[in-house]
Amino acid sequence: MSVDKATVAKIASLARIQMDDDALERMVPELNNILGWVEQLGEVDCTGIEPMTAVIPNTLRLRDDVVNADPKTGGDRRDDILANAPAAEHGFFGVPKVIE
């Protein structure tokens, strides 16, 4: 796949980027090089390779999920918290309708 000056102009217009003719001409070979590189990556045989999210193994440090860990902010305080709400509905904060 290759792009021409008209395609680059359309992409710039869609991205709301103002470019003059010289910038459009300079961008054509750059985008074509990027697309060529992406096509080259598509030719790599990666069968049997597990997908990764990072190049180093990461583990999350988790804490125990204790509901009543803090007596001020812990669980079983719904009624106390909703007493401050201007409008409480069905155990939740009531908010005004945004979409008609």
C-alpha positions in Angstrom: 0.0 0.0 0.0 1.3 3.5 -0.8 -0.1 6.9 -0.3 0.0 10.0 -2.5 -0.2 13.7 -1.9 -4.0 13.7 -2.1 -4.3 10.9 0.6 -1.9 12.8 2.9 -3.9 16.0 2.4 -7.1 14.1 3.3 -5.5 12.5 6.4 -4.3 16.0 7.5 -7.8 17.4 7.0 -9.4 14.6 9.0 -6.8 15.2 11.8 -7.4 18.9 11.6 -3.8 19.6 10.8 -3.0 22.4 8.5 -0.2 21.6 6.1 1.2 23.5 3.1 2.2 21.8 -0.2 5.9 21.4 0.8 5.0 19.7 4.1 2.6 17.4 2.2 5.3 16.4 -0.3 7.8 15.7 2.5 5.2 13.6 4.4 4.4 11.2 1.4 7.7 9.3 1.5 7.7 9.2 5.3 4.2 7.6 5.4 5.2 5.2 2.6 8.2 4.1 4.6 6.1 3.6 7.7 3.6 1.5 5.8 6.4 -0.5 4.2 7.8 -1.3 7.7 4.3 -2.4 8.9 4.0 -4.7 5.9 7.4 -6.1 6.7 6.3 -6.8 10.3 3.3 -8.7 8.9 5.7 -11.2 7.3 7.3 -12.3 10.5 6.4 -15.8 11.6 5.3 -15.6 15.2 3.6 -19.0 15.5 4.1 -20.5 19.0 5.0 -17.1 20.5 2.9 -16.0 23.5 1.6 -12.5 23.4 3.2 -10.1 25.9 2.1 -6.9 27.6 5.7 -6.0 28.6 9.2 -7.2 27.9 9.9 -7.9 31.5 7.7 -10.0 33.8 5.5 -7.8 36.0 3.5 -8.9 39.0 1.0 -6.7 40.8 1.4 -6.1 44.5 -2.0 -6.6 45.9 -3.4 -6.1 49.3 -6.2 -8.0 51.1 -9.6 -6.6 50.3 -10.9 -6.0 53.8 -14.3 -4.2 53.9 -14.2 -2.8 57.4 -10.5 -2.0 57.6 -11.0 1.6 58.6 -14.0 2.4 60.8 -14.4 5.9 59.3 -14.3 4.9 55.7 -15.0 1.2 55.9 -18.1 -0.7 54.9 -21.6 -0.6 56.4 -21.6 3.2 56.2 -24.0 3.7 53.3 -26.8 5.4 55.3 -24.3 7.8 57.0 -22.8 8.8 53.6 -26.1 9.1 51.8 -27.4 11.4 54.5 -25.1 14.1 53.0 -26.5 13.6 49.4 -29.0 16.2 48.1 -31.0 13.3 46.5 -30.6 9.7 47.4 -32.3 7.1 45.2 -32.3 3.3 45.8 -29.2 3.5 47.9 -27.2 5.6 45.4 -26.5 9.3 44.8 -29.3 10.7 42.7 -28.0 13.0 39.9 -29.9 15.2 37.4 -30.7 13.7 34.0 -28.1 14.8 31.4 -29.4 13.3 28.2 -33.0 14.0 27.1 
